Amino acid sequence: MASLVVQTSFIGDVVLTTPLIAELAKRGPVDVVTGAGGSLLLQNDPAIRHTIVYEKSGTDGGISGFVRATQRIRSGASLDNDRYDAAYLAQGSVRSALLAMAAGAKERVGFGRSGGSALYTRRLTFREDRHHAERLWSLSMSECADPPTPEQIRPRLYPGDSERATVDAFLAESFERSTDSLIVFAPGAAWGTKRWPFFPELATRFAESHSIIVIGGDDDTAVAETIVASCPPGKAASAAGRLTLLASAELIGRAQALVCNDSFPQHLGSAMGIPTLTIFGPTVADFGYGPLAPGSVAAGHDQLRCRPCHHHGPVRCPLGHWRCMRELSSGEIADILTGILSTLPIS
């Protein structure tokens, strides 16, 4: 009997679902329903039998798209003469629950607070005091299960030969010398209030002793170039808009440390086991989305009563001062990063 995992939310949530997938794979085959971006991230994952793409806001929109997605899910199981014993609703909408029902899952497991919970056969408590990777992992367990070990809830990604070759070529193109002492910066975030403004200053403090690479999407190319320009020639490079998500994970996996905002790249750091310094402004790690790799640190302005002001990050600071980010100096973050680097084994 196979398990079906439905996770069509943000790509960061897809990464945080991999511990659940790995746990279920100990019991039998696991198929995963996710978006196109999520399917690319999950390539090569040995715990997954089939990945079924469901673009709910794109090509699979509407009732006809829902029907096509259901057919793809059923076809994947029938190829293996199998059916789904249970579906695990990592994304808890009514649509996801209906998809699991249409796919023929006998049991539907999710959180009691989810929008589709009325359609579940088993409902679990959403623990606000747990990391989201642990919350998702817990869907595979009973309420009385023992707490997981850190290794059980640490995400995993599996870059392949293509990603390794892409990163090899990028490093050879960008640096004349060895990049053993590499730090990756990820200055982007979906919300402007979550973007720490002092990455260029931080880069100048480490560019003499380390190679700096800036990652991000197409929207991050301008800030990436600003960071590179702040460093001595040949000491920094921008990969913003140049790498796939899985290639970015491969690059992070070669670094000594990752510095980022409260955004998707920190989950890549968790998945690749790289010490991550996450800078939190309007949000806090206690929401359950902080870095999980050993040696990681969540930094924030802990003296402000107005923090946290928003679960995801507001478009603008509600009080107009943005002190949560402006008062986190490059010197303070540099001290934390130096502490992280000092604990690493000498290569």
C-alpha positions in Angstrom: 0.0 0.0 0.0 1.3 3.4 -1.0 1.1 6.8 0.7 0.2 10.1 -1.1 1.6 13.4 0.1 -0.1 16.6 -1.1 2.0 19.7 -0.8 1.2 22.4 -3.3 2.1 25.4 -1.1 5.3 27.6 -1.2 8.5 25.9 -2.3 9.9 26.4 1.2 7.1 24.3 2.5 8.0 21.6 -0.1 11.5 21.4 1.4 10.1 21.2 4.9 7.9 18.3 3.8 10.9 16.0 2.9 11.2 14.6 6.5 7.6 13.5 6.3 8.2 11.9 2.9 11.3 10.1 4.3 9.4 8.8 7.3 6.6 7.4 5.1 9.0 5.8 2.7 10.1 3.5 5.6 6.6 1.9 5.4 6.1 1.7 1.6 6.0 3.7 -1.7 5.4 7.4 -1.5 3.9 9.5 -4.3 3.9 13.3 -4.0 1.6 15.9 -5.5 3.2 19.3 -5.8 3.7 22.3 -8.1 6.2 22.5 -11.0 8.8 24.3 -8.8 8.4 21.7 -6.1 8.8 18.9 -8.5 12.1 20.3 -9.7 13.3 20.5 -6.1 12.3 16.9 -5.3 14.2 15.4 -8.2 16.5 12.5 -7.3 14.8 12.1 -3.9 15.2 8.3 -3.2 12.1 8.3 -0.9 9.7 9.3 -3.7 8.2 6.8 -6.2 6.3 9.3 -8.4 6.1 13.1 -8.4 2.8 14.3 -9.8 2.7 18.0 -10.9 -0.4 19.9 -10.1 -0.3 23.5 -11.2 -3.5 24.6 -9.4 -3.1 28.3 -10.3 -1.8 27.7 -13.8 -2.4 25.0 -16.4 -4.4 22.9 -14.0 -6.7 25.6 -12.9 -10.5 25.0 -12.6 -12.5 21.9 -12.6 -11.0 20.4 -15.8 -7.5 20.9 -14.4 -8.5 19.2 -11.2 -9.9 16.2 -13.1 -6.6 16.0 -15.1 -4.5 16.1 -11.9 -6.7 13.3 -10.4 -6.2 11.2 -13.5 -2.5 11.6 -13.3 -2.4 10.6 -9.6 -4.5 7.5 -10.2 -2.5 6.6 -13.3 0.7 6.7 -11.3 -0.6 4.3 -8.7 -2.2 2.0 -11.2 1.2 1.6 -13.1 2.4 -0.1 -9.9 -0.8 -2.0 -9.4 -1.2 -0.1 -6.2 -3.7 2.1 -4.4 -3.3 4.7 -1.6 -3.8 3.6 1.9 -3.5 7.1 3.2 -3.1 10.7 2.0 -1.2 13.2 4.1 -2.4 16.8 3.6 0.7 18.9 4.1 -1.2 21.6 2.3 -4.5 21.8 4.1 -7.0 23.4 1.7 -10.4 22.0 0.8 -9.1 21.5 -2.8 -6.2 19.3 -1.5 -8.6 17.2 0.5 -10.9 16.8 -2.4 -7.9 15.8 -4.5 -7.0 13.1 -2.0 -10.5 11.8 -1.9 -10.7 11.7 -5.7 -7.4 9.8 -5.8 -9.0 7.1 -3.8 -7.1 7.5 -0.5 -8.9 5.5 2.2 -7.5 7.7 5.0 -6.9 11.4 4.9 -4.6 12.9 7.5 -4.1 16.6 8.3 -4.2 19.3 10.9 -7.5 20.0 12.6 -7.1 23.7 12.0 -6.8 23.3 8.2 -9.5 24.5 5.8 -10.1 21.0 4.5 -10.2 19.3 7.9 -13.9 18.5 7.6 -12.9 16.0 4.9 -10.2 14.3 6.9 -10.5 11.0 8.6 -7.8 11.8 11.1 -7.0 15.2 12.5 -3.9 16.2 14.4 -3.2 19.2 16.6 -1.2 22.0 14.9 1.6 22.6 17.4 2.5 26.3 17.4 5.5 25.6 19.6 7.2 23.2 17.0 9.2 23.8 13.9 7.1 23.4 10.8 9.3 20.5 9.6 8.4 18.7 12.8 4.7 19.6 12.5 4.6 18.1 9.0 6.6 15.0 10.1 4.1 14.5 12.9 1.4 13.8 10.3 2.9 10.4 10.0 2.7 9.7 13.7 0.1 9.3 16.4 -0.4 12.1 18.9 1.4 10.1 21.6 4.5 9.4 19.5 8.0 10.1 20.9 9.5 13.4 19.9 11.7 13.2 16.8 15.5 13.4 16.8 17.0 16.5 15.0 18.1 14.2 12.2 14.5 12.9 11.7 13.2 16.4 11.0 16.1 17.9 9.0 15.1 18.3 5.4 17.0 16.7 2.5 17.5 17.6 -1.1 19.5 15.7 -3.7 21.2 17.7 -6.4 22.3 15.5 -9.3 25.1 15.4 -11.9 23.6 18.2 -13.8 23.6 20.6 -10.8 27.1 19.6 -9.8 28.4 20.3 -13.3 26.5 23.7 -13.4 28.1 24.8 -10.1 31.5 23.5 -11.2 31.3 25.7 -14.3 30.1 28.7 -12.4 32.9 28.6 -9.8 35.5 28.1 -12.5 34.2 31.1 -14.4 33.9 33.3 -11.4 37.1 32.7 -9.4 40.7 32.1 -10.5 41.7 30.5 -7.2 40.2 27.9 -4.9 36.9 28.5 -3.3 37.4 26.4 -0.2 36.4 29.3 2.1 33.1 30.2 0.5 30.2 32.1 2.1 26.9 32.3 0.3 24.7 35.4 0.7 20.9 35.3 -0.1 19.7 38.9 0.3 16.2 38.5 -1.2 12.8 37.9 0.4 9.3 38.0 -0.9 8.4 40.9 1.5 10.5 44.1 1.5 10.4 44.4 5.2 12.2 41.1 5.6 15.2 42.2 3.6 18.1 43.2 5.8 19.8 46.3 4.1 23.4 45.8 5.1 24.6 42.9 3.1 27.1 45.0 1.1 28.7 46.1 4.4 28.8 42.6 5.6 30.5 41.4 2.4 33.3 43.9 2.7 34.1 42.5 6.2 34.6 39.0 4.9 35.7 39.3 1.2 39.5 39.4 2.1 39.3 36.0 3.8 36.5 34.3 1.9 35.0 34.1 -1.5 31.5 35.6 -1.6 28.7 34.3 -3.8 25.3 36.0 -3.9 22.3 33.8 -4.9 18.7 34.7 -5.7 16.2 35.1 -8.5 15.9 37.5 -11.3 14.5 40.2 -9.0 17.7 40.0 -6.9 20.2 40.7 -9.6 20.5 44.5 -8.7 21.2 44.0 -5.0 23.5 41.1 -5.9 25.6 43.3 -8.1 25.7 46.0 -5.4 27.1 43.4 -3.0 29.7 42.1 -5.5 30.7 45.7 -6.3 31.4 46.3 -2.6 34.1 43.6 -2.6 37.6 43.6 -4.0 37.9 42.4 -7.7 37.8 38.6 -8.0 36.5 38.1 -4.4 32.8 38.0 -5.1 30.4 36.8 -7.8 26.6 36.9 -8.4 24.7 33.8 -9.3 21.3 35.6 -9.0 19.0 34.5 -11.8 21.6 32.0 -13.1 21.0 28.8 -11.1 18.0 26.5 -10.7 16.7 25.9 -7.2 18.4 22.6 -7.0 21.7 24.0 -8.4 21.5 26.7 -5.7 21.2 24.0 -3.1 24.3 22.3 -4.6 26.2 25.6 -4.3 25.1 26.2 -0.7 26.2 22.7 0.1 29.8 23.6 -0.8 29.8 26.7 1.4 31.2 27.2 4.9 28.1 29.2 5.8 24.9 30.8 4.4 23.7 34.2 5.4 20.1 35.0 4.5 16.8 36.7 5.5 13.8 34.8 6.7 13.1 33.4 3.3 13.3 30.2 1.2 17.2 29.9 1.0 17.4 29.1 4.7 15.5 25.9 4.0 18.1 25.1 1.3 20.8 25.5 4.0 18.9 23.2 6.3 18.5 20.6 3.6 22.2 20.7 2.7 23.4 20.7 6.3 25.2 24.0 6.1 25.4 26.4 9.1 22.9 29.2 8.3 22.7 32.7 9.8 19.1 33.8 9.3 18.3 37.5 9.9 14.8 38.0 11.2 13.1 41.3 11.2 9.3 41.5 11.5 9.1 37.7 12.0 10.7 35.4 14.5 12.1 31.9 14.4 9.5 30.9 17.0 6.9 30.8 14.2 8.5 27.5 13.2 10.5 28.4 10.1 14.0 28.9 11.3 17.2 27.2 10.1 17.7 23.6 11.2 21.3 22.7 10.1 23.8 22.2 12.9 25.6 25.4 13.9 22.9 27.7 12.6 21.8 30.9 14.3 18.6 33.0 14.1 19.5 36.6 14.6 17.0 39.4 15.4 16.5 42.6 17.4 15.2 41.1 20.6 14.7 44.4 22.4 11.8 45.6 20.3 8.3 45.2 21.8 6.8 45.5 18.3 8.4 42.2 17.2 6.9 40.1 15.7 4.4 42.3 13.9 3.3 39.9 11.2 3.3 36.2 10.5 4.8 36.5 7.0 6.1 40.0 6.9 4.1 43.2 6.2 4.5 45.2 3.0 5.5 48.2 5.2 6.5 48.6 8.8 3.2 49.2 10.7 5.0 51.9 12.8 7.0 53.4 10.0 10.5 53.0 11.6 11.7 49.5 10.5 14.0 49.4 13.5 13.9 45.6 13.5 16.2 45.7 10.5 17.8 49.1 10.5 19.2 48.6 14.0 20.8 45.2 13.2 24.2 46.5 12.2 26.7 44.8 9.9 29.1 44.7 12.9 26.6 42.7 15.0 25.9 40.2 12.2 29.6 40.0 11.4 30.3 39.0 15.0 27.7 36.2 14.8 29.0 35.0 11.5 32.6 35.0 12.8 31.4 32.9 15.8 29.7 30.4 13.4 32.9 30.1 11.2 35.1 29.7 14.3 33.3 26.5 15.2 33.9 24.8 11.8 36.7 22.2 11.5 39.8 23.4 9.7 40.0 21.8 6.3 
